[in-house]
Amino acid sequence: MPRILIGQIKHETNTFSRVPTDLGSYRRRLLAFGDEIAPLLSHTRTELAGFMAAGKRHGWEIVPTIAADATPAGKVTAATWAKLSGAVIEGLERAGRVDGVLLSLHGAMVTEDQDDAEGDLLARVRQRVGPDVPVMATLDLHANVTEAMATNANVLISYRTYPHVDHIERAEQAAELMRRTLKGEIRPVSAVARRATLDGVDHGRTHGDPRDAGPMDRVLARAGSLEGKDGVLAVSVQAGFGWADIHAAGPSVAVAANGDAARARAVAAELMEAVWQTRGQETVERHGLDTVMREAAQRGDKPLVIADFTDNPGGGGYGDATRLLEAMIAARLPDAAVHAINDPEAVGIGQKAGKGATVTLALGGKIDPAFGAPIRVTGTVANLTDGSFVNDGPMSKGLKLSHGPTMVLKIGGIEVIVTSNRLQTTDLQAFLSQGIDPRRKAVVVVKSAQHFRAAYQPIARKVMLADSGALCSPDYRRFTYKKLRRPIWPLDEV
């Protein structure tokens, strides 16, 4: 019976964030070890669930090590990285013999002592298992793939959807390549290509409809046409994560070929040229707050969904920027709801006052007032909860998440969810779990850049991206890069 070691360590690190990522950050979202993992995740649409299901199908003995995920923020502390990566390495040492390694990683993780955390982990895994044991990893579509990652993994497979709804499918793809490798049918080797660009393929947005194909859809279609031909086993296109001051930040293409490194490099280079050609193409329109408020004054039979995308916790945003909410209050919008303002201090005031109480407090803007200072508001504590919910999907269906202690604060006609934990808005349960039905609102505000579309676009009369000028600005010129390779587009002439 083949023994397959599995594990998950994820973090999308915004190195410009002033919020460090420690072990508590993982505990607030997902942190489990060994035998804790199967009961927690086997019923979910996650990569680890896919690996475990493949183990049952193929008769593998699964050796679980760690399942760890934290909301994007600043660099992961060195002590936290030692604990997380150590769980995988110690699992290898305890296991003795393993025949393969399947890991679920992000690909854009930066720690206090490692600019390339995934490359570091894969190198340490490779050192322990030797050159002949297959090591494969799934990645986020926004991975910053490095040479160390490609050198030490036989296969790298990233998501093909943004919003990311294909976790299971990518896990199944990796597991099938593992099965074929263990049978001796294939001998995968990897290569990666990149160019002098910090962004591309429309930041990875996929549209799911051939009639509405964007840059990422078109490049992925070409990638799919190459897979399974002339020894090409897997082709992954990564849009990269530009809010990371590391050498290798930006789009890349990773290719696994059957024993032919030159073929892998050639295909990666061909696809990366296609990515390069898309670097200035975008399929979304961004709006200033005045434009958004004019549209919010209109009425329809479905909600206007407004994405406060520059304050997206899913990209490392603080989730407490106040400019959009301030504009909504000034406009006296009726029948509106906001997810969410991250402000544990405000939640504590609401808890002390109790449900139904009227409170006056300073809301939001506490991490960096440059993105919107705290605003003085008076409202009613409409609800108080522990903040926990289970995703309905389609993204990460079945996965349990928590806002931490949570308050719903009603300010005039606006219901604001105020949380203790930062979470991107991806699921309707973000509102429903707090007693708010977003489908019945006139205006719904979400803190997200793209993932919200999977659940919220179907309920919307219109979707608008609001630029409130927070940390996840798409204008990379606002940031000071010291380690990034230069020259690079769009910061330089290239």
C-alpha angles and dihedrals in degrees: 000000000000114000113221120189114211134187144154130216116166137175133143102208122209100197090195092063118104091209112095120216112232136165090277088060088060094044089055091057114017132338123149136147137209115320092011090073104070097054090046101047113014092096095048134091094247134121094251090054088052092050092049093048090050089052091058092047095049099037096247126156104234117215106198118201115165143346111199133163132158133184110263114270139126128326119318111247117251091239091053092049090050090054096046099042090039090062090062095044093045089048089056091049093049093045094058098194122035125172097199144001125222116186132182107212136161102222099217100073119136124183134189089262103026126055088185105040096167092048089051093050095046091049091052091047091049091049090056101042097039130225099299103055111091114241117191133174138190116218141194116260087244095057120139095220115205135196090251090057094049094043095052100039124066091207134019116189123183131191118275097205134069109215082049106237100142103076092123094046093053091048089051091050091052092045092051091053088049090052092051091047093051089050090054093243095121140017107206123205125180138220134178133206131193138167136209096285133108094199139023149142090055089296087298099297114163124196104195094219122092089211089059100040118160130193094281092048091052095048091046090052089055090047091052092051090057097048115100094019131104093356096309108141105174136003119194126186116202122194090201130219113266099188090079122095097213132119097252101043115139143051122334143168121226120196131186117200133182104264092316114108092174091057090049091051093048094051092045091052092048093052093043089057087057090050090050091055090057097053095112098038122108132173099194132074122220122210137203119239094256091058092047093050092051090055091045089059089063122085133221142161092265133041125275103234113210119192114206087205101171090059093051112146086202088070097039097275115153094237091221102088110133109193096097093045090048090054091049092051091048089051090050091226113195125215097014133142133197131203107219156352110176106218119138091180092058091046089055091053090050092048091052092049094046136221113314094023124128113234136182116207147144106263127203130330094091101122097052117355089194086083093051125323123239111284123219108235138170117209148142122266096236097175143001122198142157087252098234124140142155120236116248090198154175081183115053092346113199095018115133117225135174136213088195115229105353139193131195106214116194111209107182104303094343123095110203121194107215115195142189094212125053113240132166114235107250106135137050088234089072085077103023093056088058095051097262123119106207091193089068097049127099093217128023121187120199130185099227141099103214113331092080090069094076092066104018106041091067091057097043131097086202139354122217129183110220119205105212093167098246132146099291095061113158088221099096090186087077090070131072112231119196104165102034116112112256145247094041137154129281094015095053143024106267 
